[in-house]
Amino acid sequence: MADDAVIIKKIKKGGGHGHHGGAWKVAYADFVTAMMAFFLLMWLINTTSPEQKRGIADYFAPASVSKSTSGSGGILDGTSFGEDGGKSGGAVAIVVKMTPDGKTKEEQKSDPATQPAETRPSAEDMEAAEESVAEQKEFESAEMSLRQAMQDMPELAELSKQILIDITPEGLRLQLIDQEGRPMFAAGSAEPTDRIKRLLKEVAKVIQRLPNRVTIAGHTDSGQFEGANGYSNWELSADRANMSRKLLMQNGVVPDRIYQVSGKAGSEPLLPEDPYASANRRITIVLLREAPPLPAGAAP
């Protein structure tokens, strides 16, 4: 009986290819997910508007801070809870509210025609404002003309440091000043030097270009000057201003243009910190700003 026994022998084969566990399933799932995301992105690109695309790009930007002041500011809709709500694009929208006449509210506020009657400027006020702007431009043009003349003429170039030009609330002001060793008048008198005669000739050309009235003031330094018969800086400054008036008239300025001639002695120094400086001795000529015309029936 022992010889008839059946022996079953199991042979274990090696070197085959196993399934390596379930790691391939995870990799496959990642691949499918990535493909779904890719095709979803392609679909979004083809179906979204340019504004929504811009909103998506803003969302994925490094500094993804919402630029809107209201609303979700997200990828898909609703940058604002206001005008468009959920219908608005993904981009930040700036809403400019227009009035029925096509102007913004700011423009409407600045437009005199849309202002309340009680606050609306009158026609006289608007005309005066326009005249003031035109006058300012004329002053600036006159200033540039005088400066250009002094640059173009060699005999006046050396005098450029002796004239100061500026535009003040009073008008266009020209100041002809003394320099140390280069006076405009003889010492202690109103006799003009050739220097101030040349300067006043050019100033007269500027004055003739404009219709404005003219004031002339003489100034001295604070040094005490006493001449014969009590002649002082007050009389000296007034005489120098009056001599300047005569020189302007000799060069074409009509008498009706002269509004005021005065002597101020040392009461208004150009350099208050140094009242005895030569620059305080000067002639000031002002082309006055013209007052706007009074409304009809108003008292002067």
DRENKOLFI-715924 format. One line per 10 residues: number of its first residue (from 0); for each residue x, y, z negated of N, C-alpha, C. Coordinates in nm, 3 decimals, always signed. Layout:
BEGIN
NUM	X:Y:Z:X:Y:Z:X:Y:Z | ...
//
This chain:
BEGIN
0	+0.085:-0.121:+0.000:+0.000:+0.000:+0.000:+0.086:+0.124:+0.000 | +0.197:+0.117:-0.060:+0.282:+0.237:-0.067:+0.331:+0.277:+0.068 | +0.346:+0.172:+0.155:+0.395:+0.209:+0.288:+0.290:+0.279:+0.372 | +0.163:+0.268:+0.338:+0.055:+0.329:+0.417:+0.024:+0.471:+0.370 | +0.095:+0.527:+0.275:+0.063:+0.663:+0.223:+0.090:+0.768:+0.331 | -0.001:+0.869:+0.336:+0.010:+0.980:+0.434:+0.077:+1.098:+0.365 | +0.181:+1.143:+0.425:+0.256:+1.256:+0.366:+0.230:+1.381:+0.451 | +0.175:+1.484:+0.388:+0.146:+1.611:+0.457:+0.258:+1.709:+0.424 | +0.325:+1.754:+0.524:+0.440:+1.841:+0.505:+0.408:+1.982:+0.560 | +0.410:+2.083:+0.477:+0.383:+2.223:+0.518:+0.515:+2.291:+0.552
10	+0.516:+2.342:+0.671:+0.639:+2.411:+0.717:+0.614:+2.562:+0.716 | +0.687:+2.634:+0.642:+0.674:+2.781:+0.632:+0.761:+2.847:+0.739 | +0.690:+2.910:+0.831:+0.761:+2.974:+0.941:+0.809:+3.113:+0.899 | +0.923:+3.153:+0.942:+0.979:+3.285:+0.913:+1.009:+3.361:+1.041 | +1.037:+3.494:+1.026:+1.073:+3.577:+1.142:+0.955:+3.626:+1.221 | +0.830:+3.600:+1.175:+0.713:+3.649:+1.248:+0.687:+3.796:+1.220 | +0.581:+3.853:+1.283:+0.544:+3.994:+1.264:+0.421:+4.002:+1.178 | +0.433:+4.049:+1.057:+0.321:+4.067:+0.967:+0.248:+4.198:+0.992 | +0.148:+4.220:+0.912:+0.068:+4.345:+0.926:+0.125:+4.461:+0.847 | +0.231:+4.444:+0.772:+0.297:+4.551:+0.695:+0.200:+4.622:+0.601
20	+0.105:+4.564:+0.551:+0.013:+4.628:+0.458:-0.086:+4.720:+0.528 | -0.135:+4.828:+0.457:-0.235:+4.919:+0.513:-0.182:+5.058:+0.543 | -0.051:+5.078:+0.547:+0.007:+5.211:+0.571:-0.031:+5.266:+0.707 | -0.050:+5.178:+0.805:-0.082:+5.226:+0.939:-0.219:+5.292:+0.944 | -0.308:+5.247:+0.855:-0.441:+5.307:+0.852:-0.436:+5.454:+0.809 | -0.350:+5.484:+0.713:-0.337:+5.623:+0.666:-0.280:+5.711:+0.777 | -0.178:+5.658:+0.847:-0.118:+5.736:+0.956:-0.219:+5.759:+1.068 | -0.299:+5.655:+1.097:-0.399:+5.668:+1.203:-0.506:+5.770:+1.164 | -0.547:+5.766:+1.037:-0.648:+5.862:+0.991:-0.595:+6.006:+1.000 | -0.468:+6.026:+0.966:-0.409:+6.159:+0.978:-0.407:+6.205:+1.124
30	-0.376:+6.110:+1.214:-0.371:+6.143:+1.356:-0.510:+6.182:+1.408 | -0.610:+6.107:+1.370:-0.747:+6.137:+1.414:-0.792:+6.272:+1.359 | -0.761:+6.298:+1.233:-0.798:+6.426:+1.172:-0.732:+6.542:+1.246 | -0.604:+6.526:+1.277:-0.533:+6.631:+1.349:-0.593:+6.654:+1.486 | -0.631:+6.547:+1.554:-0.692:+6.562:+1.685:-0.827:+6.630:+1.676 | -0.904:+6.597:+1.575:-1.033:+6.664:+1.556:-1.014:+6.813:+1.532 | -0.915:+6.846:+1.448:-0.888:+6.988:+1.422:-0.843:+7.060:+1.549 | -0.763:+6.992:+1.630:-0.714:+7.051:+1.754:-0.830:+7.079:+1.850 | -0.916:+6.978:+1.868:-1.029:+6.998:+1.959:-1.128:+7.100:+1.904 | -1.142:+7.105:+1.771:-1.229:+7.208:+1.712:-1.173:+7.348:+1.738
40	-1.041:+7.359:+1.728:-0.978:+7.488:+1.756:-0.998:+7.527:+1.902 | -0.983:+7.431:+1.993:-1.005:+7.460:+2.134:-1.149:+7.506:+2.160 | -1.241:+7.439:+2.091:-1.382:+7.477:+2.107:-1.408:+7.618:+2.055 | -1.349:+7.651:+1.939:-1.367:+7.786:+1.883:-1.309:+7.893:+1.976 | -1.193:+7.864:+2.034:-1.131:+7.961:+2.123:-1.219:+7.988:+2.245 | -1.285:+7.884:+2.292:-1.367:+7.900:+2.412:-1.504:+7.961:+2.383 | -1.549:+7.954:+2.261:-1.685:+8.000:+2.231:-1.690:+8.130:+2.153 | -1.578:+8.174:+2.095:-1.579:+8.298:+2.015:-1.548:+8.418:+2.103 | -1.595:+8.533:+2.055:-1.570:+8.659:+2.126:-1.431:+8.710:+2.091 | -1.379:+8.806:+2.169:-1.246:+8.863:+2.135:-1.241:+8.922:+1.995
50	-1.353:+8.982:+1.951:-1.353:+9.040:+1.816:-1.340:+8.932:+1.710 | -1.412:+8.819:+1.733:-1.402:+8.710:+1.637:-1.264:+8.647:+1.638 | -1.203:+8.638:+1.754:-1.067:+8.586:+1.761:-0.971:+8.675:+1.683 | -0.992:+8.807:+1.696:-0.908:+8.900:+1.622:-0.928:+8.883:+1.472 | -1.054:+8.854:+1.432:-1.080:+8.831:+1.291:-1.012:+8.705:+1.240 | -1.012:+8.601:+1.323:-0.942:+8.477:+1.284:-0.793:+8.502:+1.270 | -0.737:+8.579:+1.364:-0.594:+8.609:+1.358:-0.561:+8.689:+1.233 | -0.649:+8.783:+1.197:-0.626:+8.862:+1.076:-0.630:+8.773:+0.952 | -0.719:+8.674:+0.954:-0.732:+8.586:+0.838:-0.604:+8.507:+0.814 | -0.544:+8.459:+0.924:-0.423:+8.376:+0.910:-0.295:+8.459:+0.907
60	-0.308:+8.592:+0.913:-0.189:+8.677:+0.905:-0.128:+8.665:+0.766 | +0.004:+8.693:+0.755:+0.069:+8.681:+0.622:+0.006:+8.770:+0.518 | -0.025:+8.892:+0.557:-0.089:+8.984:+0.462:-0.237:+8.983:+0.490 | -0.305:+8.876:+0.453:-0.446:+8.862:+0.486:-0.531:+8.932:+0.381 | -0.525:+9.063:+0.384:-0.603:+9.145:+0.293:-0.716:+9.206:+0.371 | -0.834:+9.198:+0.320:-0.948:+9.253:+0.391:-0.933:+9.402:+0.406 | -0.945:+9.454:+0.529:-0.930:+9.595:+0.557:-1.061:+9.671:+0.545 | -1.170:+9.597:+0.528:-1.299:+9.666:+0.519:-1.328:+9.703:+0.375 | -1.411:+9.801:+0.358:-1.446:+9.847:+0.224:-1.571:+9.780:+0.172 | -1.642:+9.704:+0.256:-1.761:+9.634:+0.212:-1.778:+9.510:+0.298
70	-1.867:+9.418:+0.256:-1.889:+9.298:+0.334:-1.788:+9.191:+0.299 | -1.801:+9.079:+0.367:-1.715:+8.965:+0.333:-1.577:+8.980:+0.388 | -1.563:+9.039:+0.509:-1.432:+9.052:+0.570:-1.370:+8.919:+0.605 | -1.451:+8.816:+0.626:-1.398:+8.683:+0.652:-1.379:+8.654:+0.799 | -1.366:+8.526:+0.831:-1.338:+8.487:+0.968:-1.463:+8.497:+1.053 | -1.571:+8.439:+1.005:-1.686:+8.421:+1.092:-1.770:+8.547:+1.098 | -1.838:+8.601:+1.032:-1.913:+8.723:+1.059:-1.908:+8.813:+0.937 | -1.977:+8.923:+0.951:-2.011:+9.005:+0.835:-1.897:+9.080:+0.775 | -1.837:+9.174:+0.855:-1.737:+9.262:+0.796:-1.804:+9.370:+0.712 | -1.933:+9.384:+0.722:-2.002:+9.488:+0.647:-2.143:+9.443:+0.618
80	-2.196:+9.479:+0.504:-2.334:+9.453:+0.473:-2.424:+9.564:+0.526 | -2.364:+9.658:+0.599:-2.436:+9.778:+0.642:-2.509:+9.760:+0.771 | -2.461:+9.834:+0.876:-2.535:+9.850:+0.999:-2.566:+9.719:+1.068 | -2.462:+9.633:+1.088:-2.481:+9.514:+1.169:-2.502:+9.388:+1.088 | -2.463:+9.388:+0.959:-2.479:+9.269:+0.877:-2.404:+9.152:+0.934 | -2.472:+9.036:+0.937:-2.410:+8.914:+0.986:-2.386:+8.914:+1.134 | -2.443:+9.010:+1.207:-2.424:+9.012:+1.352:-2.293:+9.077:+1.392 | -2.224:+9.140:+1.299:-2.103:+9.212:+1.336:-1.991:+9.116:+1.367 | -1.889:+9.165:+1.437:-1.777:+9.080:+1.475:-1.685:+9.058:+1.359 | -1.586:+8.974:+1.384:-1.492:+8.944:+1.279:-1.393:+9.054:+1.256
90	-1.377:+9.150:+1.350:-1.282:+9.257:+1.332:-1.339:+9.364:+1.242 | -1.250:+9.444:+1.187:-1.293:+9.556:+1.104:-1.354:+9.663:+1.192 | -1.473:+9.704:+1.164:-1.541:+9.802:+1.248:-1.551:+9.934:+1.174 | -1.521:+10.043:+1.243:-1.536:+10.177:+1.188:-1.662:+10.236:+1.247 | -1.758:+10.263:+1.163:-1.887:+10.312:+1.209:-1.888:+10.464:+1.197 | -1.899:+10.534:+1.307:-1.909:+10.680:+1.308:-2.055:+10.716:+1.326 | -2.113:+10.774:+1.225:-2.253:+10.810:+1.231:-2.270:+10.938:+1.312 | -2.351:+10.929:+1.412:-2.373:+11.042:+1.501:-2.509:+11.103:+1.473 | -2.516:+11.233:+1.489:-2.642:+11.304:+1.478:-2.714:+11.298:+1.612 | -2.841:+11.332:+1.616:-2.915:+11.324:+1.743:-2.852:+11.403:+1.856
100	-2.775:+11.509:+1.827:-2.716:+11.588:+1.935:-2.581:+11.534:+1.979 | -2.543:+11.414:+1.927:-2.420:+11.351:+1.973:-2.297:+11.395:+1.897 | -2.312:+11.468:+1.786:-2.198:+11.515:+1.708:-2.190:+11.437:+1.578 | -2.068:+11.423:+1.525:-2.053:+11.363:+1.394:-2.104:+11.459:+1.289 | -2.126:+11.405:+1.168:-2.178:+11.492:+1.062:-2.079:+11.603:+1.028 | -1.947:+11.570:+1.034:-1.848:+11.673:+1.004:-1.853:+11.785:+1.108 | -1.865:+11.747:+1.236:-1.872:+11.848:+1.341:-2.000:+11.930:+1.329 | -2.108:+11.862:+1.289:-2.234:+11.934:+1.276:-2.226:+12.035:+1.162 | -2.156:+11.998:+1.053:-2.143:+12.092:+0.941:-2.064:+12.215:+0.979 | -1.961:+12.197:+1.064:-1.876:+12.310:+1.103:-1.936:+12.392:+1.216
110	-2.042:+12.343:+1.277:-2.104:+12.415:+1.388:-2.200:+12.518:+1.331 | -2.178:+12.648:+1.354:-2.266:+12.750:+1.299:-2.411:+12.732:+1.340 | -2.434:+12.677:+1.458:-2.572:+12.666:+1.507:-2.653:+12.566:+1.426 | -2.587:+12.470:+1.357:-2.659:+12.368:+1.281:-2.665:+12.400:+1.132 | -2.605:+12.510:+1.089:-2.606:+12.545:+0.949:-2.737:+12.613:+0.912 | -2.775:+12.606:+0.784:-2.897:+12.675:+0.742:-2.888:+12.824:+0.771 | -3.005:+12.885:+0.793:-3.007:+13.026:+0.832:-2.943:+13.115:+0.727 | -2.959:+13.078:+0.597:-2.905:+13.166:+0.493:-2.754:+13.160:+0.484 | -2.693:+13.048:+0.530:-2.547:+13.037:+0.525:-2.482:+13.051:+0.661 | -2.562:+13.064:+0.765:-2.507:+13.072:+0.900:-2.442:+13.208:+0.921
120	-2.317:+13.214:+0.972:-2.252:+13.344:+0.995:-2.327:+13.424:+1.101 | -2.330:+13.553:+1.080:-2.399:+13.639:+1.175:-2.316:+13.656:+1.301 | -2.381:+13.710:+1.403:-2.310:+13.735:+1.529:-2.197:+13.834:+1.508 | -2.220:+13.932:+1.418:-2.114:+14.030:+1.391:-1.994:+13.964:+1.324 | -2.022:+13.870:+1.231:-1.912:+13.801:+1.163:-1.832:+13.716:+1.261 | -1.901:+13.647:+1.349:-1.832:+13.563:+1.447:-1.749:+13.648:+1.542 | -1.805:+13.762:+1.583:-1.731:+13.851:+1.672:-1.608:+13.907:+1.602 | -1.624:+13.943:+1.474:-1.510:+13.995:+1.398:-1.401:+13.890:+1.384 | -1.442:+13.763:+1.362:-1.343:+13.656:+1.349:-1.267:+13.636:+1.479 | -1.337:+13.643:+1.592:-1.271:+13.628:+1.721:-1.175:+13.743:+1.746
130	-1.216:+13.864:+1.708:-1.127:+13.979:+1.726:-1.003:+13.967:+1.638 | -1.022:+13.913:+1.516:-0.907:+13.897:+1.426:-0.807:+13.798:+1.484 | -0.856:+13.690:+1.542:-0.766:+13.591:+1.603:-0.692:+13.653:+1.722 | -0.765:+13.728:+1.804:-0.701:+13.792:+1.920:-0.596:+13.893:+1.875 | -0.627:+13.967:+1.768:-0.533:+14.066:+1.717:-0.406:+13.999:+1.663 | -0.425:+13.886:+1.596:-0.310:+13.812:+1.544:-0.219:+13.768:+1.657 | -0.277:+13.721:+1.766:-0.197:+13.680:+1.882:-0.124:+13.797:+1.944 | -0.188:+13.913:+1.948:-0.123:+14.032:+2.003:-0.005:+14.073:+1.916 | -0.021:+14.066:+1.784:+0.090:+14.098:+1.694:+0.207:+14.004:+1.718 | +0.178:+13.874:+1.728:+0.285:+13.777:+1.750:+0.355:+13.802:+1.883
140	+0.277:+13.837:+1.986:+0.337:+13.867:+2.116:+0.426:+13.991:+2.109 | +0.379:+14.094:+2.038:+0.458:+14.216:+2.024:+0.586:+14.190:+1.947 | +0.577:+14.108:+1.844:+0.697:+14.073:+1.767:+0.800:+14.003:+1.855 | +0.753:+13.906:+1.936:+0.844:+13.834:+2.023:+0.905:+13.926:+2.129 | +0.827:+14.021:+2.178:+0.879:+14.114:+2.280:+0.992:+14.198:+2.223 | +0.974:+14.248:+2.102:+1.077:+14.332:+2.041:+1.204:+14.250:+2.013 | +1.187:+14.129:+1.964:+1.304:+14.045:+1.936:+1.377:+14.012:+2.067 | +1.300:+13.985:+2.172:+1.361:+13.953:+2.300:+1.438:+14.072:+2.355 | +1.380:+14.193:+2.340:+1.447:+14.314:+2.388:+1.580:+14.334:+2.316 | +1.584:+14.305:+2.188:+1.707:+14.324:+2.112:+1.812:+14.220:+2.149
150	+1.768:+14.103:+2.195:+1.863:+14.001:+2.238:+1.918:+14.030:+2.377 | +1.832:+14.088:+2.462:+1.872:+14.110:+2.601:+1.958:+14.234:+2.621 | +1.950:+14.328:+2.526:+2.022:+14.454:+2.543:+2.144:+14.456:+2.450 | +2.264:+14.456:+2.504:+2.385:+14.452:+2.420:+2.392:+14.568:+2.321 | +2.343:+14.686:+2.364:+2.352:+14.801:+2.272:+2.258:+14.788:+2.154 | +2.157:+14.698:+2.165:+2.065:+14.676:+2.053:+2.098:+14.551:+1.974 | +2.179:+14.464:+2.031:+2.210:+14.338:+1.963:+2.278:+14.364:+1.829 | +2.364:+14.464:+1.825:+2.433:+14.494:+1.699:+2.339:+14.553:+1.595 | +2.220:+14.597:+1.638:+2.125:+14.657:+1.546:+2.021:+14.558:+1.495 | +2.028:+14.433:+1.543:+1.925:+14.336:+1.508:+1.918:+14.310:+1.358
160	+2.031:+14.327:+1.289:+2.031:+14.306:+1.144:+1.970:+14.423:+1.069 | +1.942:+14.531:+1.140:+1.888:+14.649:+1.073:+1.737:+14.665:+1.095 | +1.672:+14.562:+1.149:+1.528:+14.569:+1.164:+1.466:+14.438:+1.117 | +1.368:+14.450:+1.033:+1.293:+14.335:+0.982:+1.152:+14.342:+1.039 | +1.104:+14.230:+1.093:+0.971:+14.226:+1.154:+0.892:+14.113:+1.089 | +0.774:+14.143:+1.043:+0.686:+14.039:+0.990:+0.540:+14.083:+1.004 | +0.452:+13.984:+0.993:+0.308:+14.009:+1.002:+0.249:+13.992:+0.863 | +0.188:+14.096:+0.811:+0.133:+14.098:+0.678:-0.018:+14.115:+0.685 | -0.087:+14.099:+0.572:-0.232:+14.125:+0.573:-0.265:+14.267:+0.619 | -0.171:+14.359:+0.601:-0.195:+14.497:+0.643:-0.181:+14.513:+0.794
170	-0.092:+14.436:+0.855:-0.070:+14.445:+0.999:+0.070:+14.403:+1.037 | +0.114:+14.442:+1.156:+0.250:+14.414:+1.204:+0.344:+14.518:+1.144 | +0.438:+14.470:+1.062:+0.527:+14.562:+0.988:+0.668:+14.556:+1.045 | +0.723:+14.674:+1.074:+0.860:+14.689:+1.121:+0.936:+14.771:+1.018 | +1.048:+14.719:+0.969:+1.127:+14.791:+0.869:+1.267:+14.815:+0.925 | +1.301:+14.941:+0.942:+1.433:+14.981:+0.990:+1.516:+15.018:+0.868 | +1.618:+14.940:+0.840:+1.690:+14.952:+0.714:+1.833:+14.999:+0.737 | +1.886:+15.063:+0.636:+2.027:+15.102:+0.634:+2.113:+14.980:+0.602 | +2.232:+14.977:+0.659:+2.335:+14.883:+0.616:+2.451:+14.964:+0.561 | +2.526:+14.900:+0.474:+2.640:+14.970:+0.415:+2.735:+15.017:+0.525
180	+2.758:+15.148:+0.530:+2.844:+15.205:+0.630:+2.776:+15.229:+0.765 | +2.648:+15.197:+0.776:+2.575:+15.215:+0.902:+2.441:+15.280:+0.870 | +2.440:+15.403:+0.826:+2.315:+15.471:+0.789:+2.235:+15.510:+0.913 | +2.105:+15.530:+0.894:+2.017:+15.574:+1.001:+1.998:+15.726:+1.000 | +2.025:+15.787:+0.886:+2.016:+15.932:+0.874:+2.143:+15.984:+0.806 | +2.173:+16.107:+0.836:+2.288:+16.169:+0.769:+2.261:+16.173:+0.619 | +2.368:+16.164:+0.541:+2.353:+16.159:+0.396:+2.281:+16.282:+0.344 | +2.174:+16.257:+0.267:+2.101:+16.366:+0.203:+2.018:+16.451:+0.296 | +1.993:+16.406:+0.422:+1.915:+16.487:+0.515:+1.828:+16.397:+0.602 | +1.742:+16.459:+0.679:+1.653:+16.385:+0.770:+1.706:+16.387:+0.913
190	+1.834:+16.421:+0.933:+1.893:+16.425:+1.065:+1.920:+16.281:+1.112 | +1.855:+16.234:+1.219:+1.871:+16.094:+1.261:+2.004:+16.069:+1.331 | +2.054:+15.948:+1.318:+2.173:+15.906:+1.391:+2.131:+15.844:+1.525 | +2.229:+15.823:+1.613:+2.199:+15.760:+1.740:+2.142:+15.620:+1.721 | +2.178:+15.557:+1.612:+2.133:+15.420:+1.586:+1.981:+15.415:+1.572 | +1.925:+15.501:+1.490:+1.779:+15.496:+1.471:+1.705:+15.549:+1.593 | +1.769:+15.637:+1.668:+1.705:+15.684:+1.791:+1.687:+15.569:+1.890 | +1.787:+15.482:+1.900:+1.776:+15.368:+1.991:+1.671:+15.269:+1.941 | +1.670:+15.245:+1.811:+1.572:+15.153:+1.756:+1.430:+15.203:+1.776 | +1.407:+15.330:+1.748:+1.271:+15.384:+1.759:+1.225:+15.389:+1.904
200	+1.317:+15.400:+1.997:+1.279:+15.398:+2.138:+1.219:+15.263:+2.175 | +1.278:+15.154:+2.125:+1.224:+15.021:+2.152:+1.096:+14.996:+2.074 | +1.090:+15.048:+1.952:+0.968:+15.032:+1.872:+0.851:+15.104:+1.939 | +0.877:+15.219:+1.999:+0.771:+15.294:+2.067:+0.713:+15.212:+2.182 | +0.795:+15.133:+2.251:+0.745:+15.050:+2.360:+0.646:+14.945:+2.308 | +0.676:+14.889:+2.192:+0.587:+14.790:+2.132:+0.457:+14.856:+2.088 | +0.467:+14.972:+2.026:+0.347:+15.043:+1.978:+0.255:+15.076:+2.094 | +0.311:+15.115:+2.207:+0.229:+15.154:+2.321:+0.153:+15.035:+2.381 | +0.198:+14.913:+2.354:+0.129:+14.796:+2.408:+0.000:+14.765:+2.334 | -0.012:+14.815:+2.211:-0.126:+14.782:+2.126:-0.208:+14.907:+2.096
210	-0.337:+14.890:+2.070:-0.422:+15.006:+2.041:-0.425:+15.045:+1.893 | -0.358:+14.970:+1.808:-0.371:+14.990:+1.664:-0.312:+15.121:+1.617 | -0.371:+15.173:+1.509:-0.317:+15.293:+1.446:-0.187:+15.260:+1.373 | -0.111:+15.364:+1.346:+0.024:+15.346:+1.293:+0.041:+15.426:+1.165 | +0.106:+15.364:+1.067:+0.149:+15.436:+0.947:+0.301:+15.433:+0.941 | +0.358:+15.540:+0.890:+0.504:+15.553:+0.879:+0.536:+15.594:+0.737 | +0.626:+15.522:+0.673:+0.666:+15.555:+0.536:+0.817:+15.558:+0.526 | +0.868:+15.659:+0.455:+1.012:+15.670:+0.429:+1.043:+15.621:+0.289 | +1.158:+15.556:+0.276:+1.201:+15.503:+0.146:+1.347:+15.540:+0.122 | +1.379:+15.564:-0.003:+1.519:+15.585:-0.042:+1.555:+15.482:-0.148
220	+1.682:+15.481:-0.188:+1.718:+15.397:-0.301:+1.682:+15.471:-0.430 | +1.720:+15.415:-0.541:+1.682:+15.474:-0.670:+1.785:+15.574:-0.723 | +1.886:+15.602:-0.642:+1.984:+15.701:-0.685:+1.920:+15.839:-0.695 | +1.951:+15.910:-0.801:+1.894:+16.042:-0.823:+1.958:+16.142:-0.727 | +1.874:+16.200:-0.643:+1.923:+16.299:-0.548:+1.854:+16.432:-0.576 | +1.935:+16.534:-0.593:+1.881:+16.667:-0.619:+1.948:+16.765:-0.524 | +1.866:+16.824:-0.436:+1.916:+16.924:-0.344:+1.877:+17.064:-0.390 | +1.896:+17.158:-0.300:+1.861:+17.297:-0.332:+1.710:+17.310:-0.351 | +1.672:+17.400:-0.441:+1.531:+17.430:-0.467:+1.450:+17.306:-0.507 | +1.513:+17.216:-0.583:+1.442:+17.099:-0.634:+1.413:+16.992:-0.530
230	+1.488:+16.995:-0.420:+1.469:+16.896:-0.314:+1.513:+16.759:-0.366 | +1.420:+16.660:-0.366:+1.448:+16.530:-0.427:+1.424:+16.418:-0.327 | +1.435:+16.295:-0.378:+1.411:+16.179:-0.293:+1.269:+16.177:-0.235 | +1.175:+16.236:-0.303:+1.038:+16.238:-0.251:+1.031:+16.322:-0.123 | +1.087:+16.440:-0.129:+1.088:+16.524:-0.008:+1.176:+16.462:+0.102 | +1.289:+16.405:+0.061:+1.380:+16.345:+0.159:+1.313:+16.228:+0.232 | +1.247:+16.139:+0.158:+1.182:+16.023:+0.222:+1.067:+16.068:+0.311 | +0.993:+16.171:+0.269:+0.882:+16.221:+0.352:+0.935:+16.286:+0.480 | +1.045:+16.360:+0.469:+1.102:+16.425:+0.589:+1.156:+16.321:+0.686 | +1.216:+16.215:+0.638:+1.267:+16.110:+0.726:+1.152:+16.037:+0.796
240	+1.041:+16.014:+0.723:+0.925:+15.952:+0.786:+0.868:+16.043:+0.894 | +0.864:+16.173:+0.866:+0.810:+16.268:+0.964:+0.902:+16.279:+1.086 | +1.033:+16.273:+1.065:+1.126:+16.275:+1.178:+1.108:+16.150:+1.264 | +1.081:+16.035:+1.200:+1.055:+15.912:+1.276:+0.928:+15.927:+1.360 | +0.828:+15.992:+1.303:+0.706:+16.018:+1.380:+0.737:+16.099:+1.505 | +0.818:+16.204:+1.492:+0.852:+16.287:+1.607:+0.927:+16.207:+1.714 | +1.018:+16.121:+1.670:+1.094:+16.040:+1.765:+1.002:+15.941:+1.839 | +0.906:+15.884:+1.770:+0.811:+15.795:+1.836:+0.728:+15.870:+1.940 | +0.685:+15.990:+1.905:+0.605:+16.070:+1.998:+0.687:+16.113:+2.118 | +0.815:+16.140:+2.096:+0.902:+16.175:+2.209:+0.918:+16.059:+2.306
250	+0.896:+15.936:+2.257:+0.909:+15.818:+2.341:+0.774:+15.760:+2.384 | +0.671:+15.843:+2.380:+0.544:+15.804:+2.442:+0.429:+15.770:+2.353 | +0.446:+15.766:+2.222:+0.334:+15.737:+2.132:+0.249:+15.862:+2.117 | +0.120:+15.851:+2.145:+0.032:+15.969:+2.141:+0.001:+16.005:+1.997 | -0.021:+16.134:+1.968:-0.044:+16.177:+1.830:-0.165:+16.110:+1.765 | -0.269:+16.079:+1.842:-0.389:+16.021:+1.783:-0.364:+15.883:+1.723 | -0.256:+15.820:+1.761:-0.226:+15.687:+1.708:-0.168:+15.694:+1.567 | -0.114:+15.807:+1.529:-0.052:+15.820:+1.396:-0.161:+15.840:+1.291 | -0.169:+15.746:+1.199:-0.273:+15.752:+1.096:-0.223:+15.813:+0.966 | -0.097:+15.784:+0.932:-0.047:+15.832:+0.803:+0.105:+15.840:+0.806
260	+0.158:+15.946:+0.747:+0.302:+15.964:+0.728:+0.324:+15.995:+0.581 | +0.412:+15.920:+0.516:+0.430:+15.937:+0.371:+0.575:+15.914:+0.331 | +0.610:+15.972:+0.217:+0.741:+15.950:+0.157:+0.724:+15.883:+0.022 | +0.794:+15.772:-0.001:+0.775:+15.696:-0.124:+0.900:+15.692:-0.211 | +1.002:+15.767:-0.172:+1.124:+15.772:-0.251:+1.172:+15.630:-0.282 | +1.204:+15.602:-0.408:+1.251:+15.469:-0.446:+1.146:+15.387:-0.518 | +1.016:+15.420:-0.498:+0.910:+15.353:-0.574:+0.882:+15.211:-0.525 | +0.918:+15.178:-0.402:+0.892:+15.044:-0.348:+1.021:+14.987:-0.288 | +1.117:+14.949:-0.371:+1.245:+14.900:-0.317:+1.229:+14.768:-0.243 | +1.306:+14.753:-0.136:+1.307:+14.626:-0.063:+1.374:+14.519:-0.147
270	+1.473:+14.556:-0.225:+1.545:+14.465:-0.314:+1.526:+14.512:-0.458 | +1.417:+14.472:-0.523:+1.391:+14.520:-0.660:+1.501:+14.485:-0.758 | +1.571:+14.373:-0.734:+1.677:+14.333:-0.827:+1.802:+14.421:-0.812 | +1.810:+14.497:-0.704:+1.923:+14.587:-0.682:+1.870:+14.719:-0.627 | +1.812:+14.802:-0.711:+1.744:+14.925:-0.664:+1.837:+15.025:-0.598 | +1.968:+15.010:-0.612:+2.062:+15.106:-0.552:+2.122:+15.053:-0.421 | +2.075:+14.937:-0.374:+2.129:+14.878:-0.251:+2.094:+14.965:-0.131 | +2.182:+14.965:-0.030:+2.159:+15.046:+0.090:+2.035:+15.000:+0.166 | +1.998:+14.870:+0.156:+1.882:+14.820:+0.228:+1.752:+14.882:+0.180 | +1.752:+14.939:+0.061:+1.631:+15.005:+0.011:+1.603:+15.136:+0.086
280	+1.706:+15.191:+0.152:+1.686:+15.311:+0.233:+1.637:+15.266:+0.370 | +1.512:+15.293:+0.398:+1.452:+15.238:+0.520:+1.331:+15.319:+0.563 | +1.289:+15.293:+0.687:+1.166:+15.346:+0.742:+1.073:+15.227:+0.771 | +0.952:+15.231:+0.718:+0.856:+15.124:+0.740:+0.746:+15.172:+0.833 | +0.728:+15.100:+0.943:+0.624:+15.133:+1.042:+0.529:+15.015:+1.048 | +0.400:+15.041:+1.030:+0.299:+14.935:+1.028:+0.193:+14.964:+1.134 | +0.172:+14.866:+1.222:+0.058:+14.872:+1.314:-0.059:+14.807:+1.241 | -0.154:+14.888:+1.202:-0.260:+14.845:+1.112:-0.358:+14.750:+1.181 | -0.403:+14.654:+1.103:-0.515:+14.572:+1.149:-0.639:+14.660:+1.152 | -0.714:+14.651:+1.258:-0.834:+14.733:+1.270:-0.949:+14.666:+1.196
290	-1.020:+14.745:+1.115:-1.135:+14.693:+1.041:-1.245:+14.655:+1.139 | -1.317:+14.545:+1.114:-1.426:+14.507:+1.205:-1.537:+14.611:+1.203 | -1.609:+14.627:+1.312:-1.715:+14.726:+1.315:-1.826:+14.694:+1.217 | -1.884:+14.798:+1.157:-1.991:+14.780:+1.061:-2.120:+14.742:+1.132 | -2.204:+14.655:+1.071:-2.332:+14.622:+1.132:-2.418:+14.747:+1.147 | -2.509:+14.742:+1.241:-2.595:+14.857:+1.265:-2.676:+14.890:+1.139 | -2.679:+15.018:+1.101:-2.754:+15.063:+0.985:-2.681:+15.052:+0.855 | -2.561:+14.991:+0.855:-2.485:+14.978:+0.730:-2.415:+15.108:+0.698 | -2.402:+15.134:+0.567:-2.334:+15.255:+0.524:-2.185:+15.240:+0.541 | -2.114:+15.344:+0.586:-1.969:+15.334:+0.604:-1.899:+15.324:+0.470
//
